[in-house]
Amino acid sequence: MLRDLENEWPEKKPVIVLGGPELTPLPPETEIFNYADFVIRGEGELIFAQLCRAVSEDLITAKKTYGKFIEGGEADLNIVKNAYNLYTEEDLEHKLIYAESSRGCPYSCAFCQSAANVSLREFPLESFFNDFDRLLQRCRGKIKTIKFLDRSFNIKLTRAVKILEFCLLKTEHYSVQFHFEMIPAVFPEELCNILALFPPETIRLEIGIQSFNAKTNALIHRISNPEKELEVLRFLREKTNAILHVDLIAGLPGEDIGSFGNGFDRLWITLSGAGSSAPFEIQLGILKCLPGTPIYDKAIKDHFSIVHNTVAPYEVTETDCLPASDMEKIKNFARFWEQIVNRRSFPDLLSRLTIPGEAVFARFMDVSQKLLDRFGRNWGIPKPELEDALKTIINQI
């Protein structure tokens, strides 16, 4: 887009500052940098403010002082001020609201950009509570969901429990749902007990499983204990009102379609067989080779024959264990699963299509392929037509 705009600016071209996690690891010769005046690498809150003041005084001097590439590094969370006050009334009324109590992750999963800098930093808890409380007061009667950006929310138990206790008290006064991303391997009893106290519709948990394949998890340096993780999911389904969003990733090193399907079935059987009335979703993602992640390294990609798109979102198209044909089947499966199962689009048909507590992967793979054969696409299908096709296919099974 910047290339296209290069010759379309009015008489005075604006100052272009680029940054963010996807651009930070790219080499200086990357084409997009040709159209930027400044590129901030790392976190930008503090350095960006300094740069803006310098540019407003004199652009030429700012360029001499800072150069094109500026290292923002890690911002000191003791002095960074949150931006909750910048949410407008329209934001609070209609949009998802984000909160942040910590940054980073102590783990080094090969597909994650946090692996490049393994650290966990926290905002001071007292100031966080004060700021968060003011945000909630502004949100009274306006919003439904506040999503925490913390990648490893439950890694420090005492801190996590304090924040959950704070949020639990707020459910008595606000119509709000809190969304947390949690690590399934870290669920001691104290954490389970506090989660069990949240009323229905007030807490949503994003749980990243990614793979149940032990070889795959070892290759990507991911800590995994499948039996413990499944035990945690059963507890969350049976003993809490939490809405669960559980992630799996297709295309990881060392995992073929058979292994992936077995993992999907283990997850489905655990989640659907628990008998809870709280909703859940299985999010089937495709591995992304993001710049700056260990898996983006050429040697690693070559070793596992990983082929991926060279532009965002950098999705993998095939690996040594997952040929392109199987990857396309999984992508098609994922699209129809999201439309039909996760969205509960046709509740009367779901009980015939997906049986709680029983394997589902092969069955839905067949259904999704037949839907693709019928429509020639897996997007933009009118809901009545999709429902009619599903009825026909289910009657033929």
Buried (B, 14 or more C-beta within 10 A) or exposed (E): EEEEEEEEEEEEEEBBBBBEBBBBBBEEEEEBBEBBBBBBBBBBBBBBEBBEEBBEEEEEEBBEEBEEEBEBEEBEBEEBEBEBEEBEEEBBEEEEBBBBBBBBBBBBBBBBBBBBEEEBBBBEBEEBBEBBEEBBEBBEEBBEEBBBEBBBBBBBEEBBBBBBEBBBEBBEEBEBBBBBBBBBBBBEEEBBEBBBBBEEBBBBBBBBBBBBBEEBBEBBBBEBEBEEBBBBBBBBBEBBBBBBBBBBBBBBBBBBBEBBBBBBBBBBBBBBBBEBEBEBBBBBBBBBBBBBBBBBEEEBBEEBEBBBEEEEEBBBBBBEBBBEEBBEBBBBBBBBBBBBBBEEBBEEBBEEBBBBEEBBBEBBBEBBBBBBEBBEEBEEBEEEEBBEBBBEBEEEE
